[in-house]
Amino acid sequence: MKILLTILLLLNFGVSNSQNFIDGIISCAEHRFEEKLKFIVDKDILETNFKFEESKTIVEIHNPEKGLERISLAEFKKSDWPVIQFWLNYKITCQNLELTELLIPFNLNCTTPWNKKDTQEILEPYLRVLQNKTKIDLKKALEIGNENGLNEIYFWDIDFEKKKLIWTLKSKLENNQSKVIKINSKNGKILSEFIESPID
C-alpha cells in the first residue's frame, strides 16, 4: 500500500528535476528491489555484502542537442532536461573488495523490467562466491592472476562459461591492450591466457 501511494504521488506530481521527485522515486525503487532481493539472497549476505550507492545512481535524460545521455544523479539535479529512465547502483562486496557492480533499471512509475528469475540468473555466479561454493574466491583469484603475470589488475568478474564457473581477470599493457587470464573457480587452473586489443 505504501508503494502504491508513493507511485500515485509521483504520477500526480509529474516529471520534474526537483529534489522531492527524484528522491521519492529512488526511495520507492530501492524498497521494491530490496523486497525482491529478500527472496533471492540470504539475509546475512544481503545485509553485509550489498551496498546501495545513491550518489552513483545513473539517470538517462533526453538532451535535445545530444540525444540520450547518461549522467550522475548530482548532474541530473542541476540539469533542465527531462529524465527518461534511471538505474539504481548496488556495490556487491566480497572480503572488502568490490565483487561486482549491479545496475538495476527503473522506469518513472517505479517499475523495473527485471523479474525475479532474471535477477536470480544475474546474481547466481556472485552468490556462489559469497556462499563459499567456489574453492577459488576473489582474493585467491587475484593472487593467481598476480602469479601469472598480471601486474595491476583493473577488472575481474565471474560467470558461467560452458557450464563452468570462470574468473576473468584483466591487466593493462602498453598501447591500451590488456592481458586476460581465465581461471577455473573450482580448482584454480588457468583455462586460457591472451592479449585483448581495444575495439575502435
C-alpha positions in Angstrom: 0.0 0.0 0.0 2.8 2.4 0.9 4.5 1.7 -2.5 1.2 2.3 -4.4 0.7 5.6 -2.6 4.2 6.7 -3.4 3.7 5.8 -7.1 0.4 7.8 -7.2 2.0 10.7 -5.5 4.9 10.7 -8.1 2.5 10.4 -11.0 0.3 13.3 -9.7 3.4 15.4 -9.0 4.6 15.0 -12.6 8.1 14.7 -14.1 10.5 17.3 -12.9 14.0 17.6 -11.7 13.0 18.5 -8.1 14.7 17.0 -5.1 11.5 15.6 -3.8 10.5 13.9 -7.1 13.8 12.1 -7.7 14.3 11.2 -4.0 10.8 9.8 -3.9 11.4 7.6 -7.0 14.7 6.3 -5.6 13.2 5.5 -2.3 10.3 3.6 -3.9 12.7 1.7 -6.3 15.1 0.9 -3.6 12.3 -0.6 -1.4 10.9 -2.6 -4.3 14.3 -4.1 -5.3 15.3 -4.9 -1.8 12.0 -6.7 -1.2 12.8 -8.7 -4.3 16.3 -9.5 -3.1 14.9 -10.9 0.2 13.5 -13.8 -1.8 16.8 -14.5 -3.6 19.7 -13.6 -1.2 20.4 -14.9 2.3 19.7 -12.2 5.0 23.3 -12.2 6.3 24.7 -11.8 2.8 22.2 -9.1 1.8 22.9 -7.0 4.9 26.7 -7.5 4.7 27.6 -7.5 1.0 25.0 -5.4 -0.8 25.5 -1.7 -0.5 23.2 0.8 -2.3 25.2 3.7 -3.8 22.7 6.6 -4.2 25.4 9.0 -5.2 26.2 6.9 -8.2 22.7 6.4 -9.4 22.7 6.9 -13.2 20.0 8.9 -14.9 19.1 8.8 -18.6 18.0 12.1 -19.9 16.9 13.5 -23.3 19.2 16.3 -24.3 17.8 18.0 -27.5 21.3 18.7 -28.7 23.0 15.4 -28.0 20.1 12.9 -27.8 20.0 10.3 -25.0 22.7 10.9 -22.3 23.5 9.1 -19.1 24.6 11.3 -16.2 25.0 11.1 -12.5 22.3 11.9 -10.0 24.1 15.1 -8.9 24.4 16.3 -12.5 20.7 15.5 -13.2 19.5 17.6 -10.3 21.3 20.6 -11.8 20.1 20.0 -15.4 17.0 21.2 -17.2 16.5 18.0 -19.3 13.7 15.6 -18.7 14.5 12.1 -17.2 13.7 9.1 -19.3 14.9 6.3 -17.0 17.3 5.7 -14.2 19.4 2.9 -12.6 19.9 2.1 -9.0 23.5 1.3 -8.3 24.5 -1.5 -5.9 28.0 -2.5 -4.9 28.4 -6.2 -4.1 31.4 -6.7 -2.0 33.5 -9.7 -1.0 36.3 -9.7 1.6 36.3 -5.8 1.4 36.7 -5.9 -2.3 34.1 -4.9 -4.9 33.0 -8.2 -6.4 30.7 -6.5 -8.9 28.6 -3.5 -9.6 24.9 -4.1 -10.1 22.9 -1.5 -12.1 19.1 -2.1 -12.0 17.0 -0.1 -14.5 13.8 1.6 -13.2 11.1 3.5 -15.0 9.4 6.6 -13.7 6.5 4.7 -12.4 8.9 2.7 -10.1 8.8 -0.5 -12.1 11.7 -2.5 -13.4 11.9 -4.9 -16.4 13.9 -7.3 -14.2 11.7 -10.0 -12.8 12.7 -12.5 -10.0 14.1 -15.1 -12.5 16.2 -12.5 -14.3 17.6 -11.2 -11.1 18.4 -14.8 -9.8 20.3 -15.6 -13.0 22.3 -12.4 -12.9 23.2 -12.9 -9.2 23.9 -16.6 -9.3 27.6 -16.6 -10.0 28.3 -13.9 -7.4 26.1 -15.7 -4.8 28.2 -18.8 -5.4 31.2 -16.9 -4.3 29.5 -15.2 -1.3 28.1 -18.6 -0.2 31.6 -20.1 -0.3 30.6 -22.6 -3.0 33.7 -21.8 -5.1 37.1 -23.1 -4.0 38.7 -20.1 -5.6 37.3 -16.9 -4.0 38.1 -13.4 -5.2 41.3 -12.9 -3.2 42.7 -16.2 -4.4 41.8 -15.5 -8.0 43.7 -12.2 -7.7 46.7 -14.0 -6.2 46.6 -16.5 -9.1 46.5 -13.6 -11.6 49.5 -11.9 -10.0 51.4 -15.2 -10.0 50.7 -15.5 -13.7 51.9 -12.1 -14.9 49.0 -9.7 -14.2 50.6 -6.7 -12.6 47.9 -4.1 -12.0 44.6 -5.9 -12.2 41.9 -3.4 -13.1 39.0 -5.8 -14.0 37.6 -9.0 -12.5 34.4 -10.9 -12.9 33.0 -14.4 -12.5 30.4 -16.0 -14.8 29.4 -19.4 -16.3 31.2 -20.4 -19.5 30.3 -23.8 -20.9 28.7 -24.7 -17.6 31.9 -23.9 -15.7 32.2 -21.0 -13.3 35.1 -19.0 -14.6 37.0 -16.0 -13.2 38.1 -13.4 -15.9 40.9 -11.1 -14.8 42.5 -8.3 -16.9 45.7 -6.2 -16.5 46.7 -3.2 -18.5 49.5 -3.4 -21.0 51.0 -0.8 -23.4 49.0 0.6 -26.4 45.7 0.2 -24.4 46.0 -3.5 -24.7 45.1 -5.9 -21.8 46.4 -9.3 -20.7 43.5 -11.5 -19.9 43.5 -14.7 -17.8 40.6 -17.1 -17.3 40.7 -19.2 -14.1 38.6 -22.2 -13.2 36.9 -21.3 -9.9 36.7 -25.0 -8.9 40.4 -25.9 -9.0 42.4 -22.7 -9.8 43.7 -23.9 -13.2 44.4 -21.4 -15.9 42.0 -22.1 -18.7 43.2 -19.5 -21.2 45.5 -16.6 -21.4 45.5 -14.0 -24.2 46.1 -10.3 -25.2 43.0 -8.2 -25.8 43.1 -5.1 -28.0 40.7 -2.2 -27.8 37.8 -2.2 -30.3 37.8 1.0 -32.4 
